[in-house]
Amino acid sequence: MTTTSTPPGLARFNDLEEREALAALHEACASAEWGRRISAARPYATTDDLYAASDAAMAELSGEDLAEAMAGHPPIGRPKPGDPTSAREQRGMAGASDGLKAEMLDLNLAYQEKFGHVFLICATGRTGEQMRDAVKERIGNAPEQEREIVRTELGKINRIRLARLVEEDA
């Protein structure tokens, strides 16, 4: 018979005081409601349980909560100054040509004008060209369709950030 124990990083997260847990979760996602739901469901036995809770909370966010989550993300190509998470996630734009950076700025502005929020994509592992192509493709979406794509992209980002949060050597 095999017994599995909670990974150390996850156990550490489970043991955080409520205020500390909410602060850590806010770093992963700016939606206070998402953070409250994730914190309230502790303890988690596995990281998969944590990810499932994150996905469920993301699926249930209201439009207002979703807007709050999106507001925590800078435009693609313009990571928050001094924010290593933002810079790491947008690494694909770091070496982009000036032309591509200017094109992304224009596309970001057009997207924001149409949808009222930044273009949001899980940028981790994507090149600048892939992100440009995605915004070009998605700018033609209906607002309802785009909101659900954004919800999915936020879910991917949250999973990556939660994984970093509960890493063993955090």
VEXFITI-43921 format. One line per field, with one value per residue: x, y, z of N, C-alpha, C, CB in turn. Coordinates in Angstrom, 2 decimals. Glycine has a CB too. Example, Ala and Ser with C-alpha at 12.3 -4.5 7.8 and 13.67 -1.06 7.14 Angstrom:
REM residues 2
n_east = 13.19	12.85
n_north = -5.69	-2.25
n_up = 7.80	7.08
ca_east = 12.30	13.67
ca_north = -4.50	-1.06
ca_up = 7.80	7.14
c_east = 13.20	12.90
c_north = -3.30	0.03
c_up = 7.80	7.87
cb_east = 11.31	14.08
cb_north = -4.47	-0.60
cb_up = 9.05	5.72
END
This chain:
REM residues 170
n_east = 0.85	0.60	1.36	0.67	2.06	1.33	2.88	5.82	5.89	3.22	2.07	3.16	1.85	-0.80	-0.67	-0.41	-1.33	-4.58	-4.55	-1.94	-2.10	-4.07	-2.71	-0.56	-1.99	-3.13	-0.97	-0.86	-3.30	-5.34	-7.98	-9.99	-12.11	-11.58	-9.21	-10.21	-11.88	-10.05	-8.36	-10.19	-10.85	-8.75	-7.33	-5.28	-4.74	-3.25	-1.38	-2.88	-5.46	-5.48	-5.21	-7.59	-9.45	-8.79	-9.46	-12.23	-13.03	-12.31	-14.05	-16.45	-16.34	-17.73	-18.55	-17.54	-15.63	-13.94	-13.03	-11.58	-9.55	-8.29	-7.35	-5.03	-3.03	-0.43	-0.20	0.69	4.04	4.70	5.77	5.21	7.22	10.01	8.78	9.32	7.80	6.00	7.87	9.17	7.06	6.46	8.64	8.96	8.57	10.72	13.06	12.06	11.77	11.99	10.00	8.09	7.42	6.27	4.10	2.69	2.00	0.21	-1.75	-2.52	-3.69	-5.84	-7.27	-7.87	-9.48	-11.68	-12.58	-12.37	-10.48	-7.15	-5.36	-5.31	-3.33	-1.94	1.21	3.54	6.18	5.57	6.35	7.06	5.94	3.99	2.26	1.47	0.13	-1.96	-3.43	-4.21	-5.89	-7.84	-9.02	-11.17	-13.21	-16.45	-17.58	-18.58	-17.57	-14.84	-14.54	-14.82	-12.61	-10.59	-11.08	-10.31	-7.58	-6.67	-7.05	-5.04	-2.75	-3.02	-2.66	0.06	1.24	0.35	1.69	4.31	4.06	3.71	5.99	8.55	10.92	10.24
n_north = -1.18	2.15	5.31	8.63	11.80	15.24	17.47	19.35	22.20	22.73	21.99	23.98	26.22	25.52	25.86	28.56	31.64	33.11	35.81	35.95	33.92	34.95	37.22	36.02	34.62	36.74	37.67	35.77	36.00	38.76	38.88	39.27	37.68	35.18	34.56	34.41	32.17	30.13	30.16	29.61	26.96	25.47	22.83	21.57	18.41	17.60	19.07	18.92	19.00	21.63	22.99	22.20	23.42	26.06	26.24	25.78	27.98	30.06	29.59	30.31	33.01	36.27	38.77	41.19	40.33	38.99	41.13	42.45	40.58	40.68	43.27	43.14	42.54	43.54	45.16	43.10	43.04	45.18	44.74	45.01	47.42	46.41	44.08	40.83	38.54	39.37	40.14	37.68	36.09	37.39	37.02	36.27	38.55	40.09	40.00	40.93	42.60	46.16	46.90	44.84	45.23	47.79	47.19	45.45	47.22	48.92	46.99	46.11	48.47	48.78	46.45	46.86	49.09	48.01	45.91	46.85	46.14	44.89	42.95	39.62	36.85	33.65	34.03	32.69	30.90	31.54	33.09	36.46	36.84	34.83	35.77	38.19	37.20	35.90	38.01	39.36	37.46	37.12	39.63	39.92	38.58	38.11	40.01	38.34	35.81	36.37	37.03	34.53	33.20	34.73	34.10	31.40	31.69	33.16	31.19	29.36	30.91	31.31	28.68	28.25	30.21	29.40	26.97	27.87	29.16	27.08	25.59	23.36	24.50	27.09
n_up = 0.00	-0.92	0.32	-0.27	0.16	0.76	-1.47	-0.47	-1.08	-1.63	0.78	2.38	1.27	1.92	4.66	5.10	6.70	6.42	5.39	4.33	2.42	0.70	-0.23	-1.59	-3.54	-4.88	-6.29	-8.25	-9.56	-10.19	-9.45	-6.72	-5.87	-7.06	-5.68	-3.04	-3.26	-3.87	-1.65	0.42	-0.06	0.81	2.82	0.11	-1.32	-3.49	-6.24	-8.53	-7.49	-6.57	-9.03	-10.27	-8.59	-9.11	-11.84	-11.67	-10.09	-11.82	-13.95	-12.82	-12.33	-12.28	-14.77	-13.86	-11.98	-13.70	-15.24	-13.26	-12.86	-15.38	-15.36	-13.94	-15.66	-17.80	-21.06	-23.88	-24.78	-23.28	-20.49	-16.93	-15.41	-13.50	-12.67	-12.31	-12.95	-14.96	-16.92	-17.38	-18.34	-20.69	-22.26	-24.93	-26.42	-25.85	-27.48	-29.81	-32.98	-33.59	-35.32	-35.03	-32.35	-32.49	-34.15	-32.47	-30.43	-31.78	-32.47	-29.92	-28.95	-30.75	-30.19	-27.49	-27.72	-29.04	-27.31	-24.70	-22.83	-22.04	-24.49	-23.83	-23.34	-22.79	-22.58	-22.09	-23.37	-25.99	-29.12	-30.21	-32.73	-32.78	-30.82	-31.97	-34.25	-32.98	-31.75	-34.03	-35.17	-33.16	-32.84	-34.46	-33.25	-31.69	-28.85	-26.69	-27.35	-27.26	-24.57	-23.34	-24.40	-23.24	-20.57	-20.58	-21.27	-19.06	-17.13	-17.90	-17.44	-14.68	-13.74	-14.37	-12.78	-10.24	-10.07	-9.84	-7.40	-5.57	-5.81	-4.74	-3.67	-3.07
ca_east = 0.00	1.40	0.76	1.28	1.93	1.22	4.20	6.20	5.48	1.76	1.80	3.50	0.74	-1.96	-0.47	-0.34	-2.45	-5.51	-4.06	-0.77	-2.56	-4.74	-1.67	0.15	-2.91	-3.30	0.16	-1.17	-4.49	-5.81	-9.38	-10.13	-13.06	-10.83	-8.32	-11.01	-12.35	-8.92	-7.92	-11.22	-10.93	-7.59	-6.06	-5.26	-3.89	-2.34	-1.41	-4.01	-6.64	-5.37	-5.51	-9.03	-10.15	-8.53	-10.28	-13.64	-13.23	-12.24	-15.28	-17.58	-16.17	-18.65	-17.90	-16.80	-14.46	-13.05	-12.40	-10.59	-8.43	-7.60	-6.70	-3.73	-2.09	0.00	-0.28	1.78	5.10	5.01	5.66	5.29	8.61	10.40	7.99	9.97	6.80	5.55	8.98	9.39	5.95	6.46	9.99	8.89	8.61	11.95	13.99	11.32	12.25	11.25	8.80	7.10	6.97	5.36	2.88	1.96	1.44	-0.98	-2.76	-3.01	-4.59	-7.07	-7.97	-8.40	-10.58	-12.84	-13.08	-12.36	-9.46	-5.93	-5.30	-4.77	-2.96	-0.89	2.36	4.67	6.61	5.17	7.19	6.38	5.15	2.80	1.33	0.92	-0.83	-3.13	-4.24	-4.82	-6.98	-8.90	-9.65	-12.42	-14.20	-17.54	-17.19	-18.89	-16.60	-13.53	-14.54	-14.59	-11.21	-9.81	-11.27	-9.46	-6.18	-6.40	-6.92	-3.70	-1.79	-3.15	-2.03	1.52	1.61	0.15	2.79	5.48	3.76	3.82	7.23	9.14	11.97	9.75
ca_north = 0.00	3.36	6.53	9.81	12.95	16.52	18.04	20.38	23.55	22.81	21.97	25.33	27.08	25.15	26.31	30.03	32.36	33.57	37.05	35.62	33.13	35.87	38.05	35.17	34.33	37.98	37.72	34.86	36.49	39.98	38.77	38.98	36.57	33.96	34.31	33.97	30.80	29.20	30.12	28.98	25.51	24.79	22.39	20.77	17.22	17.53	20.25	18.77	19.50	23.08	23.44	21.98	24.49	27.29	26.19	25.94	29.36	30.89	29.36	30.92	34.45	37.19	39.67	42.17	39.63	38.73	42.42	42.69	39.68	41.19	44.54	42.84	42.14	44.62	44.82	42.31	43.89	46.22	44.18	45.98	47.68	45.86	42.89	39.69	37.62	39.96	40.05	36.26	35.58	38.04	36.88	36.15	39.88	40.78	40.13	41.28	43.77	47.40	46.86	43.95	45.89	48.87	46.55	44.96	48.38	49.30	45.94	46.18	49.62	48.47	45.42	47.48	49.97	47.18	45.07	47.57	45.59	44.49	41.65	38.70	35.54	32.98	34.34	31.81	30.00	32.03	34.11	37.71	36.64	34.04	36.65	39.12	36.46	35.61	39.21	39.62	36.49	37.29	40.95	39.78	37.84	38.80	40.22	37.19	34.77	36.80	36.95	33.14	32.91	35.39	33.29	30.23	32.13	33.46	29.90	28.82	31.76	31.02	27.38	28.45	31.00	28.56	25.99	28.59	29.45	25.88	24.85	22.85	25.37	28.47
ca_up = 0.00	-1.05	0.84	-0.88	1.04	0.07	-1.78	0.51	-1.46	-1.49	2.23	2.86	0.85	2.73	6.04	5.21	7.29	5.38	4.80	3.52	1.27	-0.23	-0.85	-2.55	-4.65	-5.65	-7.22	-9.35	-10.27	-9.54	-9.02	-5.30	-5.72	-7.39	-4.56	-1.89	-3.50	-3.80	-0.26	1.25	-0.33	1.38	2.22	-1.12	-1.18	-4.64	-7.10	-9.45	-6.76	-6.60	-10.40	-10.51	-7.87	-9.87	-13.06	-11.28	-9.67	-13.03	-14.74	-12.13	-12.13	-12.95	-15.71	-13.06	-11.43	-14.85	-15.56	-12.22	-13.16	-16.57	-15.03	-13.37	-16.72	-18.69	-22.48	-24.45	-25.30	-22.30	-19.14	-15.83	-15.01	-12.23	-12.33	-12.95	-13.49	-16.21	-17.87	-17.70	-19.15	-22.00	-22.79	-26.38	-27.04	-25.45	-28.60	-31.04	-33.71	-33.32	-36.16	-34.40	-31.12	-32.89	-34.64	-31.29	-29.75	-32.56	-32.34	-28.54	-28.84	-31.50	-29.43	-26.28	-28.12	-29.38	-26.21	-23.44	-21.93	-22.74	-25.14	-22.85	-23.86	-22.02	-23.43	-21.74	-24.43	-27.32	-29.74	-30.52	-33.94	-32.42	-30.09	-32.97	-35.06	-32.15	-31.60	-35.34	-35.34	-32.16	-32.86	-35.20	-32.46	-30.99	-27.45	-25.84	-27.69	-26.78	-23.10	-22.96	-24.74	-22.19	-19.36	-20.77	-21.21	-17.65	-16.44	-18.20	-16.73	-13.25	-13.47	-14.40	-11.60	-9.07	-10.04	-9.28	-6.00	-4.72	-6.07	-3.52	-3.11	-3.07
c_east = 0.90	0.64	1.47	1.07	1.84	2.62	4.54	5.75	3.98	1.38	2.08	2.37	-0.50	-1.89	-0.40	-1.55	-3.31	-4.99	-2.87	-1.17	-3.22	-3.73	-0.91	-0.72	-3.13	-2.15	-0.08	-2.31	-5.07	-7.27	-9.44	-11.06	-12.38	-9.93	-9.07	-11.45	-11.22	-8.46	-8.90	-11.28	-9.70	-8.03	-6.28	-4.31	-2.85	-2.40	-2.55	-5.31	-6.65	-5.73	-6.99	-9.84	-9.98	-9.42	-11.76	-13.93	-13.22	-13.53	-16.48	-17.46	-17.20	-17.85	-17.05	-15.52	-13.44	-12.31	-11.32	-9.35	-7.61	-6.82	-5.31	-2.67	-1.73	-0.17	0.93	2.79	5.49	4.86	5.79	6.76	8.89	9.63	8.59	8.98	6.34	6.65	9.22	8.31	5.96	7.83	10.00	8.92	9.92	12.90	13.31	11.91	11.43	9.95	7.70	6.56	5.99	4.03	2.04	1.33	0.15	-2.10	-3.36	-4.01	-5.91	-7.92	-8.63	-9.58	-11.84	-13.43	-13.07	-11.39	-8.26	-6.13	-4.62	-4.55	-1.93	0.36	3.56	4.95	6.24	6.16	6.37	5.48	3.88	1.78	0.68	-0.16	-2.11	-4.02	-4.91	-6.02	-8.15	-9.60	-10.98	-13.51	-15.31	-17.12	-17.45	-17.89	-15.23	-13.45	-14.26	-13.16	-10.30	-9.90	-10.36	-7.98	-5.78	-6.23	-5.55	-2.63	-1.82	-2.49	-0.50	1.97	1.41	1.26	4.04	5.28	4.02	5.05	7.88	10.13	11.55	10.19
c_north = 1.24	4.54	7.71	10.97	14.21	17.04	19.19	21.80	23.76	22.80	23.35	26.31	26.79	25.73	27.83	30.57	32.90	34.82	36.80	34.84	34.04	36.76	37.26	34.88	35.56	38.17	36.82	35.40	37.67	39.94	38.37	37.79	35.24	33.59	33.80	32.51	29.79	29.06	29.35	27.47	24.75	23.91	21.55	19.60	17.16	18.84	20.14	19.24	21.03	23.63	23.29	23.06	25.81	27.34	26.41	27.37	30.29	30.78	30.09	32.42	35.24	38.03	40.71	41.56	39.35	40.01	42.74	41.82	40.21	42.46	44.33	42.49	43.33	44.20	43.99	43.26	45.00	45.65	45.27	46.18	47.11	44.62	41.68	38.69	38.10	39.84	38.62	35.76	36.17	37.96	36.82	37.48	40.60	40.99	40.52	42.53	45.00	47.43	46.01	44.59	47.02	48.29	46.04	46.11	48.82	48.28	45.93	47.31	49.37	47.45	46.04	48.41	49.16	46.49	45.74	47.02	45.16	43.15	40.70	37.34	34.95	33.05	33.42	30.85	30.43	33.07	35.37	37.57	35.84	34.89	37.65	38.41	36.18	36.85	39.55	38.70	36.80	38.63	40.92	39.06	38.74	38.96	39.02	36.06	35.13	36.71	35.51	32.69	33.51	34.58	32.05	30.59	32.48	32.18	29.28	29.60	31.44	29.69	27.52	29.18	30.21	27.52	26.63	28.85	28.25	25.02	24.49	23.81	26.84	29.21
c_up = 0.00	-0.45	0.18	0.08	0.17	-0.21	-0.84	0.17	-1.31	-0.01	2.82	2.50	1.70	4.13	6.20	5.95	6.15	4.65	3.88	2.27	0.24	-0.95	-1.91	-3.77	-5.51	-6.64	-8.43	-10.20	-9.50	-9.12	-7.54	-5.07	-6.02	-6.21	-3.33	-2.05	-3.35	-2.35	0.62	1.08	0.20	2.53	0.96	-0.91	-2.30	-5.42	-8.11	-8.80	-6.77	-7.98	-10.72	-9.81	-8.59	-11.11	-12.73	-10.87	-10.88	-13.84	-14.13	-11.91	-12.91	-13.96	-14.99	-12.48	-12.53	-15.24	-14.53	-12.46	-14.34	-16.26	-14.42	-14.39	-17.60	-20.15	-22.93	-25.09	-24.35	-20.89	-18.09	-15.46	-13.62	-11.80	-13.04	-13.55	-14.86	-17.29	-18.32	-18.65	-20.56	-22.68	-24.32	-27.11	-26.79	-26.62	-29.89	-31.68	-33.33	-34.11	-35.54	-33.11	-31.45	-33.39	-33.46	-30.52	-30.45	-32.40	-30.94	-28.38	-29.56	-30.75	-28.20	-26.60	-28.41	-28.16	-24.84	-22.41	-22.75	-23.44	-24.17	-23.49	-22.92	-22.88	-23.18	-22.89	-25.84	-27.82	-29.96	-31.73	-33.64	-31.68	-31.04	-33.79	-34.27	-32.00	-32.93	-35.57	-34.41	-32.22	-33.62	-34.43	-31.94	-29.53	-26.53	-26.07	-27.12	-25.25	-22.65	-23.30	-23.66	-20.90	-19.42	-20.65	-19.78	-16.84	-16.66	-17.44	-15.23	-12.90	-13.43	-13.15	-10.31	-8.95	-9.44	-7.79	-5.11	-5.06	-4.74	-2.87	-3.05	-1.82
cb_east = -0.97	1.75	0.87	0.67	3.12	0.40	4.25	7.68	5.89	1.07	2.68	4.86	0.42	-2.07	0.78	-0.23	-1.95	-6.89	-3.68	0.25	-3.55	-5.76	-0.70	0.59	-4.25	-3.39	1.45	-1.53	-5.56	-5.60	-10.15	-10.65	-14.27	-9.98	-7.56	-12.25	-12.98	-7.75	-7.74	-12.57	-11.07	-6.52	-5.26	-4.83	-4.75	-2.71	-0.06	-4.16	-6.65	-3.94	-4.67	-9.46	-9.62	-7.04	-10.11	-13.99	-12.15	-11.02	-15.58	-17.77	-14.76	-19.40	-18.93	-17.68	-14.88	-13.86	-13.46	-11.19	-8.94	-8.60	-7.57	-3.85	-2.69	1.48	-0.38	1.23	4.69	4.08	6.73	4.47	8.90	10.26	6.49	10.85	5.59	5.17	10.26	9.42	4.63	6.05	10.64	7.66	7.46	12.66	14.72	9.81	12.19	12.12	9.14	7.73	8.18	6.01	3.22	2.90	2.46	-0.62	-2.15	-1.84	-3.92	-6.72	-7.00	-7.29	-10.19	-12.45	-12.27	-13.72	-10.03	-4.75	-4.54	-5.71	-2.41	-1.28	2.78	4.37	6.05	3.75	7.79	7.38	5.99	3.20	2.06	2.04	-0.22	-2.70	-3.38	-3.78	-6.46	-8.33	-8.70	-12.18	-13.52	-18.91	-17.93	-20.33	-16.52	-13.24	-15.90	-15.61	-10.83	-10.31	-12.77	-9.73	-5.95	-7.54	-7.99	-3.42	-2.09	-4.63	-2.45	1.94	0.80	-1.21	3.10	5.71	2.31	2.55	8.19	9.83	13.24	8.23
cb_north = 0.00	3.63	6.61	10.13	13.04	17.55	18.51	20.37	23.84	21.64	20.89	25.80	26.86	23.65	25.71	30.67	33.52	33.87	38.04	34.80	32.03	36.72	38.59	33.84	33.82	39.19	37.30	33.47	35.36	41.14	37.74	40.21	36.76	34.16	35.56	34.88	30.69	29.70	31.55	29.58	25.28	25.80	21.59	21.63	15.95	16.33	20.43	17.30	18.97	23.52	22.65	20.58	24.60	27.40	24.83	24.98	29.78	30.49	27.86	30.25	34.88	38.11	40.36	42.71	38.32	38.18	43.55	42.39	38.25	41.46	45.34	41.73	41.01	45.01	46.10	41.28	44.47	47.45	43.10	45.50	49.19	46.88	43.09	38.99	37.49	41.44	40.63	35.40	35.89	39.49	35.64	35.41	40.73	39.99	38.85	41.50	43.54	48.64	46.33	42.57	46.45	49.74	45.38	44.17	49.54	49.45	44.57	46.36	50.87	47.94	44.29	48.26	50.80	46.14	43.83	47.55	44.39	44.40	41.71	38.58	35.63	31.48	35.78	31.03	28.67	32.63	33.60	38.81	35.91	32.84	37.39	39.66	35.15	35.11	40.41	39.43	35.07	37.10	41.99	39.07	37.14	38.01	41.41	36.69	34.58	38.24	37.44	32.22	33.49	36.84	32.86	29.58	33.35	34.31	28.94	28.89	33.28	31.00	26.34	29.24	32.29	27.87	25.45	29.93	29.89	25.03	25.68	21.56	25.25	28.50
cb_up = 1.23	-2.53	2.42	-2.30	2.04	0.92	-3.25	0.66	-2.89	-2.23	2.94	2.24	-0.65	2.82	6.57	3.81	8.25	6.00	5.90	4.34	1.73	0.51	0.22	-1.89	-4.11	-4.70	-6.50	-8.82	-10.45	-10.46	-9.90	-4.54	-6.66	-8.69	-4.21	-1.71	-4.90	-4.69	0.28	0.93	-1.83	1.86	3.24	-2.35	-1.19	-5.56	-7.83	-9.89	-5.30	-6.21	-11.42	-10.01	-6.42	-10.26	-13.78	-10.12	-8.66	-13.90	-14.83	-10.82	-12.52	-11.92	-16.57	-11.92	-10.75	-16.06	-15.59	-10.81	-13.47	-17.68	-14.06	-12.40	-17.57	-18.40	-23.32	-25.51	-26.60	-22.49	-18.92	-14.60	-15.04	-11.19	-12.73	-11.95	-12.54	-16.00	-17.25	-16.42	-18.47	-21.85	-22.22	-26.76	-26.52	-24.36	-28.79	-30.72	-35.24	-33.66	-37.54	-34.09	-30.33	-34.00	-35.61	-30.37	-29.71	-34.04	-32.68	-27.55	-29.41	-32.91	-29.01	-25.56	-29.36	-30.41	-26.15	-22.87	-21.11	-21.75	-26.52	-21.65	-25.34	-21.64	-23.20	-20.44	-24.19	-27.28	-31.09	-30.75	-35.01	-31.56	-28.95	-33.90	-35.55	-30.77	-31.10	-36.47	-35.09	-30.80	-33.50	-36.47	-31.30	-31.13	-26.91	-26.10	-29.22	-27.24	-22.54	-23.65	-26.16	-21.96	-19.20	-22.13	-22.14	-17.05	-16.91	-19.72	-16.96	-12.85	-14.55	-15.66	-11.55	-9.12	-11.48	-10.03	-5.86	-4.86	-6.95	-3.80	-3.94	-3.18
END
